[in-house]
């Protein structure tokens, strides 16, 4: 049985699927423990309900497609639509809170892996991150092992009582290399020439994620974020539909939205989260419901303007509000926004008449609030207190209405 090196020594380094370091930074000490890459999946008796939210720092996801600790959420979309940027923002948010993040880079170019390391080093979170990397020049068997080795590492840190987020980038490439091995071995091919056990292989891998009960009454989780690449937005591909059926939802990055300049290019109407909503507070559920409904109507209203129809004052006001909400959900890389600040900004823009001229002024207003939150501890404390004391959307809006002047 294949085994890999695991240990605390690997935090902050790039390693290959066998646990050997690829970045020879000073201070590295070779790990001594070994662990099988094909551990038995824990049964139901060792699992716990998923009850804790996962904060990605990306507003459109945290408010509209919420994730949870222990969830398996597929990140899917065409090439160059911002999937990797979102994953890096999520890793940054998670690692800055002290959780372990394992980034499995499957058959990625060396300069891509180096840029990934540079980003985490520059943002100061590399100490809580391990990059398990393979390149296209590596033996196919080593590339095949990459996600399994990363999951084995995640299980090691889970057993230490730490919450882990594992990013599998990406499983469509992994499936292609597994197909190569299988065809060379003259195994019987199935659909699209993929081996017939590809579904079982990925399902067994992702089943190792979840929320687990540990000895001593402790609990820890492994949150899996596998990625899949689509071709021209087609969600019906063999590997893509396989992964959709074995995960707890998917976040779809739309090429059309990306081409319109929206960042991140998440299509919230085609994205699904099955267990993330159960971890939301009543306030967040109300915000998500209201905002989703409003954005659906906003999309319809925008289609009317293309026909040159005369707009009533109510429709114009709704369009202005929609532009503000769209600006709120736009977020440049690598910015991450804490959840309490996302809620506060939503409340301000949902009702505030202070910014109703154009998108640039709304963006300037949002940046001003974010800057004040990051630089002024007193303002940050007041915002977090206001949000924590709001148990419903009505309460939040009332508190902002009465206290916004004092806060700002």
Secondary structure, 3 states (H helix, E strand, C coil): CCEEEECHHHCCCEECCCCCECCCCCCCCCCCEEEECCCCCCCHHHECCCCCEECCCCHHHHHHCCEECCCECEEEECCCCCHHHHHHHHHHHHHHCCCEEEEEECCCCHHHHHHHHHHHHHCCCHHHEEEEECCCCCCHHHHHHHHHHHHHHHHHHHHCCCCEEEEEECHHHHHHHHHHHHHHCCCCECHHHCECCHHHHHHHHHCCCEEEECHHHCEEEEEEEEEEECECCECCCHHHHHHHHHCCEEEEECHHHHHCCCCCCECCCCCEECCCHHHCCHHHHHHHHHHHHHHHHHHHHHHHHCCCCCCCHHHHHHHHHHHHHHHHHCCCCCCCCCHHHHHHHHHHHHHCCCCCCCHHHHHHHHHHHHHHHHHCHHHHHHHHHHHHCCCCHHHHHHHHHHHHHHHC
